[in-house]
Amino acid sequence: MAGKEHPCSFPMNGGDGPNSYTLNSSFQRSAADSTRAKIVEVIMERLDHTEFPPTAAKVFAIADLGCSVGPNTFFAVEEFVRSVQETYLSQGISSSGLPQFQAFFNDQVNNDFNTLFVSLPPDRSYFAAGVPGSFHGRLFPDSSLHFVHSSYALHWLSKLPEELLDPNSPAFNKGRVHYTGGPDEVRKAYETQFAIDMAAFLRARSKEILGGGFLAVIMPGIPAGVPHSSVPAGLMYEILDNCLLDMVNEGIIGEAELDSFNLPVYSPTPEEMAQLIKEDGGFDIEILELTKPEPKLSGPIPSQALTMHMRAGMEGVISRHFGKDIIDRLFDLYFCKTEEQTDRIRSLTLPSSQLLMVLKCKQH
């Protein structure tokens, strides 16, 4: 049974305008590119043509979950198709015997699929289809996928923990929009919700992926014991906190409005993820490690670029809560505060704060 849409459905900014994700996702692409070679290496070493013989399965199905509007998803899918083709050829399959490739692009139902499909590469080596819906539930039939990929999407929660909004709860997140810098009870509430969501994600994928198929995920992560304020994403959320507090002091938004707003994103440790994979029981771990995102930051920190990337990713969730009228003022403040903290931001680009996992689905 296909899953229902979840309440936290905030796609990246659509279209191809100056504030769009299309034009403001180069950091995500750079970060994903830095680890994609490892994913390709696992595919080429561990994909066995005897498990998926082209003569028996003429279609090799790939899904990219949380695809947004491109172009990053197209670069990823094209590279995965090429690596599978090369793997089959290296294992003695002739070019005429290669399977055809079907790529499924998935995101929330309110994602800008129009922009996605208008920008599909005309010379692509796969057939393309869109699959709207939350990846926290079922999206595909049983045993219908060979390879599933998700990059910088799985850190989004399906819902916010209710106790964050309860003034009588120790997890009440007053004056903050994230668990960064907050009490441990707030972080634990996020952690618990992420565990629920990840269990649902793995349960769905273990049914949809054929035995011997692969699941690869790139997402923000954090070393165990490291404060979230010590990684780039945590600092960027702290800056957003400060901007919204300034707007409360200016009378642009109300204090209660801020207290009732939280960002539905969470970065796990490798140890957390390993435990969740073990509890699911449907996958063997091929890779599970933290890597450096290695964004292309040369010279001074590009404060405008960082601001535009934050806006492209977070404008939807912010404007739904506060309204669109505050957005320009908010990100003007964000740019100014980013400029003020360039040295601190640069110092935080060094930690390994990107989680890479490649899992192999067990035989059903």
KEKE-3310 file (N, C-alpha, C; in steps of 0.2 Angstrom, whole numbers, plus 5000, padded with zeros to 4 digits):
npx = (5004:5003:5011:5004:5004:5016:5015:5026:5030:5040:5046:5061:5065:5057:5057:5068:5073:5082:5082:5080:5082:5088:5098:5105:5112:5124:5134:5129:5130:5144:5148:5141:5148:5160:5160:5154:5161:5165:5153:5151:5162:5159:5147:5153:5162:5154:5142:5134:5132:5126:5116:5107:5104:5105:5098:5087:5082:5077:5076:5084:5082:5082:5081:5080:5078:5070:5073:5072:5073:5083:5099:5107:5102:5102:5115:5120:5112:5115:5129:5128:5121:5130:5141:5135:5133:5146:5151:5143:5149:5162:5160:5158:5147:5139:5138:5127:5119:5116:5106:5091:5088:5079:5074:5068:5062:5060:5050:5042:5024:5022:5033:5042:5039:5038:5048:5058:5056:5056:5070:5076:5090:5092:5100:5100:5103:5093:5077:5064:5054:5042:5039:5029:5028:5030:5046:5046:5037:5030:5034:5036:5032:5034:5051:5056:5066:5083:5093:5094:5095:5099:5102:5107:5094:5088:5089:5078:5064:5049:5039:5038:5043:5031:5033:5042:5034:5028:5025:5026:5035:5051:5058:5054:5056:5060:5063:5072:5076:5080:5089:5102:5113:5103:5095:5098:5087:5079:5087:5086:5073:5072:5081:5074:5063:5069:5074:5062:5057:5068:5067:5055:5059:5069:5062:5053:5061:5068:5058:5056:5068:5077:5083:5101:5102:5106:5107:5110:5115:5118:5121:5119:5129:5137:5151:5151:5148:5152:5148:5134:5135:5147:5149:5147:5133:5126:5130:5125:5111:5111:5114:5102:5093:5097:5094:5080:5077:5081:5071:5060:5063:5062:5049:5043:5040:5030:5034:5029:5026:5039:5043:5035:5040:5050:5064:5063:5074:5088:5104:5112:5123:5136:5136:5122:5116:5120:5115:5101:5101:5104:5094:5083:5087:5086:5097:5114:5129:5139:5147:5149:5151:5159:5162:5172:5163:5169:5166:5167:5176:5185:5197:5189:5175:5160:5148:5136:5133:5131:5120:5110:5109:5104:5092:5086:5084:5077:5067:5053:5048:5050:5042:5029:5026:5028:5024:5026:5030:5040:5052:5062:5068:5072:5083:5091:5096:5102:5112:5120:5124:5131:5142:5148:5153:5162:5175:5173:5164:5173:5182:5174:5173:5181:5178:5173:5158:5148:5138:5140:5132:5132:5122:5118:5105:5097:5094:5077)
npy = (4994:5011:5025:5038:5056:5066:5078:5087:5094:5102:5107:5111:5128:5131:5132:5142:5154:5168:5164:5151:5133:5127:5135:5137:5127:5122:5119:5108:5099:5099:5094:5081:5076:5074:5062:5053:5045:5034:5027:5023:5015:5004:4999:4995:4985:4976:4973:4960:4952:4940:4940:4950:4946:4952:4946:4941:4951:4964:4977:4989:4996:5012:5023:5040:5048:5062:5071:5084:5099:5097:5103:5093:5080:5074:5073:5064:5052:5049:5046:5034:5026:5024:5018:5006:5001:4999:4990:4978:4976:4974:4962:4953:4954:4958:4973:4974:4966:4973:4980:4990:5006:5013:5027:5034:5048:5055:5065:5076:5079:5092:5096:5105:5098:5101:5110:5101:5091:5099:5102:5090:5081:5081:5071:5059:5043:5035:5030:5041:5045:5052:5051:5056:5059:5055:5049:5043:5033:5019:5018:5011:4996:4979:4973:4979:4988:4991:4999:5012:5029:5043:5060:5072:5074:5065:5070:5078:5078:5069:5074:5087:5085:5085:5089:5100:5111:5113:5122:5117:5106:5099:5099:5110:5122:5136:5151:5147:5139:5127:5112:5115:5122:5121:5114:5097:5089:5094:5090:5076:5074:5077:5067:5055:5057:5056:5043:5036:5040:5035:5022:5019:5023:5013:5001:5002:5003:4991:4982:4987:4986:4975:4959:4959:4971:4989:5002:5019:5033:5050:5062:5076:5074:5070:5068:5057:5065:5077:5094:5101:5114:5115:5111:5115:5116:5117:5130:5138:5137:5143:5156:5159:5158:5170:5180:5179:5182:5195:5201:5199:5208:5219:5220:5214:5201:5190:5185:5173:5168:5164:5155:5145:5139:5128:5120:5106:5096:5085:5079:5064:5053:5042:5030:5030:5028:5016:5008:5009:5003:4990:4986:4986:4976:4972:4975:4974:4982:4991:5003:5014:5029:5045:5059:5072:5086:5095:5108:5119:5131:5144:5157:5172:5169:5165:5175:5179:5168:5158:5163:5163:5149:5144:5151:5145:5132:5133:5143:5139:5132:5141:5152:5147:5147:5160:5168:5176:5189:5192:5187:5193:5203:5195:5187:5197:5201:5189:5188:5199:5194:5183:5188:5194:5183:5176:5171:5162:5153:5148:5141:5130:5122:5111:5099:5082:5081:5075:5062:5046:5032:5016:5003:4985:4976:4963:4946:4942)
npz = (5000:4995:5003:5014:5011:5021:5035:5035:5022:5013:4999:4990:4983:4968:4950:4939:4944:4952:4965:4966:4969:4958:4953:4965:4971:4971:4981:4987:4977:4975:4987:4987:4975:4980:4986:4978:4970:4978:4980:4967:4965:4974:4968:4956:4960:4968:4962:4954:4939:4938:4948:4943:4929:4912:4902:4909:4915:4907:4910:4920:4935:4943:4957:4962:4977:4984:4974:4970:4960:4950:4945:4950:4952:4940:4936:4945:4942:4929:4930:4938:4930:4920:4927:4930:4917:4913:4922:4919:4906:4909:4915:4905:4898:4882:4873:4866:4874:4885:4898:4897:4905:4918:4926:4940:4947:4962:4973:4986:4984:4981:4975:4962:4949:4935:4932:4934:4924:4912:4911:4909:4903:4886:4879:4887:4894:4898:4903:4909:4923:4934:4952:4963:4981:4999:5004:5016:5017:5007:4990:4978:4969:4977:4977:4965:4962:4957:4961:4973:4977:4987:4990:5001:5007:5016:5029:5032:5042:5044:5052:5065:5082:5094:5107:5106:5106:5117:5131:5144:5143:5145:5133:5127:5114:5116:5108:5099:5083:5081:5086:5089:5100:5110:5124:5130:5130:5119:5108:5110:5107:5094:5089:5092:5084:5071:5072:5071:5058:5050:5052:5046:5033:5030:5031:5021:5009:5010:5006:4993:4985:4976:4981:4984:4978:4979:4991:4992:5002:5004:5016:5028:5043:5059:5070:5084:5100:5096:5097:5089:5086:5081:5068:5051:5047:5059:5063:5053:5056:5069:5065:5058:5069:5076:5067:5066:5079:5080:5072:5079:5090:5082:5080:5069:5068:5079:5096:5101:5088:5084:5094:5091:5080:5071:5063:5053:5053:5054:5059:5060:5069:5064:5072:5077:5065:5061:5071:5069:5056:5059:5068:5058:5049:5036:5027:5022:5028:5017:5016:5028:5034:5040:5030:5022:5017:5008:5001:4987:4992:4989:4993:5000:5011:5002:5006:5001:4992:5001:5008:4998:4996:5008:5008:4996:5001:5013:5012:5009:5021:5030:5025:5025:5038:5044:5034:5017:5017:5026:5021:5012:5020:5031:5025:5020:5033:5036:5027:5031:5044:5041:5034:5045:5052:5045:5047:5057:5051:5040:5048:5052:5041:5040:5048:5047:5041:5034:5030:5023:5017:5010:5007:5005:4999:5008:5003:4999)
capx = (5000:5007:5011:5001:5009:5017:5014:5031:5032:5043:5051:5066:5062:5056:5058:5075:5075:5088:5081:5078:5087:5091:5103:5108:5113:5131:5137:5126:5133:5151:5148:5140:5153:5166:5159:5150:5166:5165:5147:5152:5167:5155:5143:5157:5165:5149:5136:5135:5127:5122:5110:5103:5106:5102:5094:5081:5078:5079:5076:5088:5078:5086:5077:5083:5073:5072:5077:5071:5072:5089:5102:5111:5100:5104:5122:5120:5109:5119:5135:5126:5119:5137:5144:5132:5135:5153:5151:5141:5153:5168:5159:5157:5141:5141:5135:5120:5115:5115:5098:5088:5088:5073:5076:5062:5064:5055:5050:5036:5019:5022:5039:5041:5041:5038:5055:5063:5056:5058:5077:5079:5095:5090:5104:5101:5104:5088:5070:5063:5047:5042:5036:5028:5026:5035:5050:5045:5032:5031:5033:5036:5030:5039:5056:5055:5071:5090:5098:5091:5100:5096:5107:5104:5086:5085:5089:5072:5060:5042:5035:5041:5041:5026:5035:5045:5030:5024:5029:5027:5040:5058:5060:5051:5062:5059:5068:5077:5073:5083:5092:5109:5113:5098:5096:5099:5080:5077:5091:5084:5066:5074:5084:5069:5059:5073:5074:5055:5057:5073:5065:5050:5062:5073:5057:5050:5066:5070:5053:5056:5074:5078:5089:5107:5102:5110:5104:5116:5113:5123:5117:5123:5131:5141:5154:5148:5151:5154:5142:5131:5137:5154:5149:5144:5125:5123:5131:5120:5105:5111:5113:5095:5090:5099:5090:5073:5076:5081:5065:5055:5064:5060:5042:5041:5036:5029:5038:5025:5027:5046:5043:5031:5043:5057:5066:5062:5080:5092:5110:5114:5130:5137:5134:5115:5113:5122:5110:5095:5101:5104:5087:5079:5089:5086:5103:5121:5133:5145:5150:5145:5157:5159:5167:5172:5159:5174:5163:5172:5176:5192:5197:5184:5169:5155:5142:5130:5131:5129:5113:5106:5108:5100:5086:5083:5082:5073:5061:5047:5046:5049:5037:5023:5025:5029:5022:5031:5032:5047:5058:5068:5071:5076:5089:5096:5099:5106:5118:5125:5127:5136:5148:5151:5156:5166:5181:5171:5162:5178:5185:5170:5172:5186:5176:5170:5151:5144:5137:5139:5131:5130:5119:5116:5099:5098:5089:5071)
capy = (5000:5017:5029:5044:5062:5068:5085:5091:5094:5108:5106:5117:5133:5128:5137:5143:5161:5169:5161:5144:5128:5125:5140:5138:5120:5120:5117:5101:5095:5098:5089:5074:5074:5071:5055:5048:5040:5028:5024:5020:5009:4999:4996:4991:4979:4971:4972:4954:4951:4934:4942:4953:4945:4956:4942:4939:4957:4969:4984:4990:5002:5017:5029:5045:5050:5068:5073:5092:5101:5097:5098:5088:5073:5071:5071:5058:5046:5048:5043:5028:5022:5023:5013:4999:4998:4997:4984:4973:4975:4971:4955:4949:4955:4962:4980:4973:4963:4978:4981:4997:5009:5017:5031:5036:5054:5056:5070:5077:5080:5099:5098:5108:5093:5104:5112:5095:5088:5103:5102:5084:5081:5078:5065:5055:5036:5031:5032:5045:5045:5055:5048:5060:5056:5055:5043:5039:5027:5015:5022:5007:4989:4975:4970:4982:4993:4988:5004:5018:5034:5049:5065:5079:5074:5061:5073:5081:5074:5068:5079:5089:5082:5089:5092:5106:5117:5112:5126:5113:5101:5101:5100:5116:5125:5143:5156:5144:5136:5120:5109:5117:5127:5120:5109:5090:5086:5096:5086:5070:5074:5077:5061:5050:5057:5054:5036:5033:5041:5031:5015:5018:5023:5007:4996:5003:5002:4984:4979:4989:4984:4967:4956:4960:4978:4994:5009:5024:5039:5055:5067:5079:5069:5073:5063:5057:5069:5084:5099:5103:5121:5115:5109:5121:5117:5120:5137:5142:5137:5148:5163:5160:5160:5177:5184:5179:5186:5202:5202:5199:5214:5225:5220:5211:5194:5190:5181:5167:5165:5161:5150:5139:5137:5124:5117:5099:5093:5082:5076:5058:5051:5035:5025:5030:5025:5009:5004:5009:4998:4984:4985:4985:4969:4971:4977:4973:4988:4991:5008:5019:5033:5052:5061:5080:5089:5099:5113:5123:5138:5147:5164:5174:5165:5169:5176:5179:5162:5154:5165:5160:5142:5143:5153:5140:5126:5134:5148:5136:5130:5148:5157:5144:5148:5167:5172:5178:5196:5193:5183:5197:5206:5190:5185:5203:5200:5183:5190:5203:5191:5178:5192:5195:5177:5173:5167:5156:5148:5145:5136:5124:5118:5106:5093:5077:5082:5072:5054:5042:5025:5011:4996:4980:4973:4955:4942:4942)
capz = (5000:4995:5009:5013:5012:5028:5036:5034:5015:5011:4994:4988:4979:4962:4945:4938:4945:4956:4972:4965:4970:4952:4953:4971:4974:4969:4987:4988:4971:4976:4993:4984:4970:4983:4989:4973:4967:4983:4978:4960:4967:4977:4962:4951:4963:4971:4958:4951:4934:4939:4952:4939:4922:4907:4898:4913:4917:4902:4913:4927:4938:4947:4959:4966:4982:4986:4968:4969:4953:4946:4940:4953:4952:4933:4936:4949:4939:4923:4932:4941:4924:4916:4931:4929:4910:4913:4926:4915:4901:4912:4917:4899:4894:4876:4873:4864:4879:4891:4900:4897:4911:4920:4931:4944:4951:4967:4978:4988:4979:4979:4972:4955:4944:4929:4930:4933:4917:4907:4911:4908:4898:4880:4877:4893:4892:4902:4902:4915:4926:4941:4957:4969:4987:5004:5005:5023:5016:5001:4984:4973:4971:4980:4973:4958:4960:4958:4965:4976:4979:4990:4992:5005:5008:5021:5035:5033:5046:5042:5056:5071:5088:5097:5114:5105:5106:5124:5136:5150:5142:5145:5126:5124:5111:5116:5106:5094:5078:5079:5093:5089:5105:5114:5129:5127:5129:5112:5103:5110:5104:5086:5088:5093:5078:5066:5072:5069:5051:5047:5052:5041:5027:5028:5030:5014:5004:5010:5002:4986:4982:4975:4985:4980:4975:4983:4993:4994:5005:5006:5020:5034:5049:5064:5074:5091:5105:5094:5097:5083:5084:5079:5061:5047:5047:5065:5064:5049:5060:5074:5062:5057:5075:5078:5063:5068:5086:5078:5069:5085:5093:5078:5080:5062:5070:5087:5100:5100:5082:5084:5099:5088:5074:5072:5057:5053:5050:5059:5057:5064:5070:5061:5077:5077:5059:5062:5076:5065:5051:5063:5070:5052:5048:5029:5023:5025:5027:5013:5018:5033:5037:5039:5025:5022:5011:5003:4997:4983:4995:4989:4995:5006:5011:4998:5010:4997:4990:5007:5010:4993:4997:5013:5006:4992:5004:5018:5011:5009:5027:5034:5023:5027:5045:5045:5028:5013:5017:5030:5018:5009:5026:5034:5021:5021:5039:5036:5023:5035:5050:5038:5033:5051:5055:5040:5050:5061:5046:5037:5053:5053:5035:5041:5051:5043:5043:5029:5031:5017:5018:5005:5009:5000:5002:5008:4999:5002)
cpx = (5004:5006:5007:5006:5010:5016:5019:5033:5034:5048:5056:5062:5062:5058:5066:5077:5080:5088:5080:5084:5091:5098:5107:5109:5120:5135:5135:5129:5140:5152:5147:5145:5159:5166:5156:5155:5166:5159:5148:5157:5163:5151:5147:5160:5160:5143:5137:5130:5123:5116:5105:5105:5102:5097:5087:5078:5081:5079:5080:5085:5082:5081:5081:5078:5075:5076:5077:5070:5078:5093:5106:5109:5101:5111:5123:5118:5113:5125:5133:5124:5126:5141:5142:5133:5142:5154:5149:5146:5160:5167:5157:5151:5142:5136:5128:5115:5114:5107:5097:5088:5082:5075:5069:5065:5058:5056:5043:5031:5019:5029:5038:5044:5041:5045:5060:5062:5058:5066:5080:5084:5092:5093:5105:5100:5099:5082:5068:5056:5048:5038:5035:5026:5032:5039:5050:5040:5034:5030:5033:5034:5036:5045:5057:5061:5078:5094:5094:5096:5096:5102:5104:5097:5084:5086:5083:5067:5053:5038:5040:5039:5037:5028:5039:5041:5026:5028:5030:5032:5047:5061:5057:5057:5061:5065:5073:5073:5075:5086:5099:5108:5108:5099:5096:5092:5078:5081:5088:5077:5067:5076:5079:5064:5062:5073:5068:5055:5062:5071:5060:5053:5065:5068:5054:5055:5068:5065:5054:5062:5075:5084:5095:5107:5105:5105:5110:5113:5119:5119:5121:5124:5135:5145:5151:5152:5153:5148:5140:5133:5144:5154:5145:5136:5123:5124:5126:5113:5105:5111:5106:5091:5091:5095:5083:5072:5077:5075:5059:5057:5062:5052:5039:5037:5035:5033:5035:5026:5034:5046:5039:5034:5050:5058:5066:5068:5084:5098:5112:5121:5130:5134:5126:5113:5115:5117:5103:5095:5101:5097:5082:5081:5088:5092:5109:5125:5139:5150:5146:5151:5155:5164:5167:5168:5164:5170:5168:5172:5184:5192:5192:5178:5163:5149:5136:5128:5128:5121:5108:5104:5104:5093:5082:5081:5077:5067:5054:5044:5045:5043:5030:5021:5024:5025:5028:5034:5039:5053:5063:5071:5075:5082:5094:5100:5104:5113:5123:5128:5132:5142:5152:5155:5160:5172:5179:5168:5167:5181:5181:5169:5177:5183:5173:5162:5146:5144:5136:5138:5129:5128:5117:5110:5099:5093:5083:5069)
cpy = (5006:5021:5035:5050:5064:5075:5089:5090:5100:5107:5112:5122:5131:5134:5137:5150:5162:5166:5154:5139:5126:5129:5140:5131:5117:5117:5109:5097:5094:5093:5082:5072:5071:5064:5050:5043:5033:5024:5020:5014:5003:4995:4992:4985:4974:4970:4965:4953:4945:4935:4945:4952:4949:4952:4940:4946:4963:4976:4985:4997:5006:5022:5033:5048:5057:5072:5081:5093:5100:5103:5092:5081:5070:5069:5065:5052:5044:5044:5036:5023:5020:5018:5006:4996:4996:4991:4978:4971:4972:4963:4950:4949:4960:4968:4979:4969:4967:4979:4988:5000:5014:5020:5034:5042:5055:5062:5071:5080:5087:5101:5101:5103:5096:5107:5106:5092:5092:5103:5095:5084:5077:5071:5060:5048:5032:5034:5036:5045:5048:5051:5052:5056:5056:5048:5040:5034:5024:5020:5018:5000:4985:4973:4973:4987:4989:4993:5010:5023:5040:5054:5071:5079:5070:5064:5077:5076:5074:5073:5081:5086:5087:5092:5099:5112:5117:5116:5122:5107:5103:5102:5106:5120:5132:5147:5153:5140:5129:5118:5112:5123:5126:5115:5102:5087:5088:5091:5079:5069:5073:5070:5055:5051:5055:5046:5033:5034:5036:5024:5014:5018:5016:5001:4996:5001:4994:4980:4980:4987:4977:4965:4957:4967:4983:5000:5013:5030:5044:5061:5070:5074:5073:5067:5063:5061:5076:5088:5101:5110:5121:5112:5115:5122:5120:5127:5141:5142:5142:5155:5164:5162:5167:5181:5185:5183:5193:5205:5203:5206:5220:5225:5217:5205:5194:5185:5174:5164:5161:5155:5144:5137:5133:5121:5110:5095:5090:5078:5070:5057:5044:5029:5025:5027:5018:5005:5004:5003:4991:4982:4983:4978:4967:4972:4975:4980:4987:4997:5012:5023:5041:5054:5069:5082:5092:5103:5117:5130:5140:5154:5165:5170:5169:5170:5176:5172:5157:5156:5163:5153:5141:5145:5148:5134:5127:5139:5145:5135:5137:5152:5154:5146:5156:5171:5174:5185:5197:5191:5188:5200:5201:5188:5191:5202:5194:5184:5194:5199:5185:5182:5193:5189:5173:5168:5161:5151:5144:5139:5130:5120:5112:5099:5088:5077:5080:5064:5051:5035:5022:5005:4992:4976:4965:4952:4941:4934)
cpz = (5000:5001:5008:5014:5019:5029:5034:5027:5013:5005:4993:4984:4972:4956:4943:4939:4950:4963:4972:4967:4964:4952:4959:4975:4973:4975:4988:4983:4973:4982:4991:4979:4974:4986:4984:4970:4972:4981:4972:4961:4969:4972:4958:4954:4966:4967:4954:4946:4934:4943:4948:4931:4917:4903:4902:4914:4913:4905:4920:4930:4944:4950:4963:4970:4984:4980:4967:4962:4948:4948:4943:4952:4945:4933:4939:4945:4933:4925:4935:4935:4920:4920:4930:4922:4910:4917:4922:4909:4903:4914:4911:4896:4888:4877:4870:4869:4885:4892:4898:4904:4912:4926:4934:4948:4956:4972:4981:4983:4976:4977:4965:4950:4937:4927:4930:4926:4912:4906:4911:4903:4892:4878:4882:4890:4896:4901:4909:4917:4933:4946:4963:4975:4992:5004:5012:5022:5009:4995:4978:4974:4974:4974:4966:4957:4961:4962:4967:4978:4982:4992:4995:5005:5014:5028:5037:5037:5043:5046:5062:5077:5092:5104:5113:5106:5113:5129:5143:5149:5143:5138:5123:5121:5110:5113:5101:5089:5076:5086:5094:5095:5111:5120:5126:5126:5122:5107:5104:5107:5096:5085:5088:5086:5072:5066:5070:5061:5048:5047:5047:5034:5025:5027:5023:5009:5004:5006:4994:4982:4982:4979:4981:4977:4981:4985:4995:4996:5006:5010:5025:5040:5053:5068:5081:5096:5103:5094:5090:5081:5081:5072:5057:5047:5053:5066:5059:5052:5065:5071:5061:5063:5077:5073:5065:5075:5085:5076:5074:5088:5089:5077:5073:5063:5077:5090:5100:5094:5081:5088:5096:5081:5075:5065:5058:5050:5056:5056:5062:5065:5066:5066:5077:5071:5059:5066:5072:5060:5054:5065:5064:5050:5040:5025:5027:5023:5023:5015:5023:5037:5036:5034:5026:5016:5006:4999:4993:4986:4994:4990:5000:5005:5007:5002:5006:4994:4996:5009:5005:4994:5002:5011:5001:4995:5009:5018:5012:5016:5032:5032:5025:5034:5046:5040:5024:5014:5021:5026:5016:5015:5030:5031:5020:5027:5039:5032:5028:5041:5047:5037:5039:5054:5050:5042:5053:5056:5042:5042:5053:5046:5035:5043:5046:5045:5038:5029:5025:5019:5011:5008:5004:5003:5002:5004:5002:5004)
residu = (MET:ALA:GLY:LYS:GLU:HIS:PRO:CYS:SER:PHE:PRO:MET:ASN:GLY:GLY:ASP:GLY:PRO:ASN:SER:TYR:THR:LEU:ASN:SER:SER:PHE:GLN:ARG:SER:ALA:ALA:ASP:SER:THR:ARG:ALA:LYS:ILE:VAL:GLU:VAL:ILE:MET:GLU:ARG:LEU:ASP:HIS:THR:GLU:PHE:PRO:PRO:THR:ALA:ALA:LYS:VAL:PHE:ALA:ILE:ALA:ASP:LEU:GLY:CYS:SER:VAL:GLY:PRO:ASN:THR:PHE:PHE:ALA:VAL:GLU:GLU:PHE:VAL:ARG:SER:VAL:GLN:GLU:THR:TYR:LEU:SER:GLN:GLY:ILE:SER:SER:SER:GLY:LEU:PRO:GLN:PHE:GLN:ALA:PHE:PHE:ASN:ASP:GLN:VAL:ASN:ASN:ASP:PHE:ASN:THR:LEU:PHE:VAL:SER:LEU:PRO:PRO:ASP:ARG:SER:TYR:PHE:ALA:ALA:GLY:VAL:PRO:GLY:SER:PHE:HIS:GLY:ARG:LEU:PHE:PRO:ASP:SER:SER:LEU:HIS:PHE:VAL:HIS:SER:SER:TYR:ALA:LEU:HIS:TRP:LEU:SER:LYS:LEU:PRO:GLU:GLU:LEU:LEU:ASP:PRO:ASN:SER:PRO:ALA:PHE:ASN:LYS:GLY:ARG:VAL:HIS:TYR:THR:GLY:GLY:PRO:ASP:GLU:VAL:ARG:LYS:ALA:TYR:GLU:THR:GLN:PHE:ALA:ILE:ASP:MET:ALA:ALA:PHE:LEU:ARG:ALA:ARG:SER:LYS:GLU:ILE:LEU:GLY:GLY:GLY:PHE:LEU:ALA:VAL:ILE:MET:PRO:GLY:ILE:PRO:ALA:GLY:VAL:PRO:HIS:SER:SER:VAL:PRO:ALA:GLY:LEU:MET:TYR:GLU:ILE:LEU:ASP:ASN:CYS:LEU:LEU:ASP:MET:VAL:ASN:GLU:GLY:ILE:ILE:GLY:GLU:ALA:GLU:LEU:ASP:SER:PHE:ASN:LEU:PRO:VAL:TYR:SER:PRO:THR:PRO:GLU:GLU:MET:ALA:GLN:LEU:ILE:LYS:GLU:ASP:GLY:GLY:PHE:ASP:ILE:GLU:ILE:LEU:GLU:LEU:THR:LYS:PRO:GLU:PRO:LYS:LEU:SER:GLY:PRO:ILE:PRO:SER:GLN:ALA:LEU:THR:MET:HIS:MET:ARG:ALA:GLY:MET:GLU:GLY:VAL:ILE:SER:ARG:HIS:PHE:GLY:LYS:ASP:ILE:ILE:ASP:ARG:LEU:PHE:ASP:LEU:TYR:PHE:CYS:LYS:THR:GLU:GLU:GLN:THR:ASP:ARG:ILE:ARG:SER:LEU:THR:LEU:PRO:SER:SER:GLN:LEU:LEU:MET:VAL:LEU:LYS:CYS:LYS:GLN:HIS)
# end
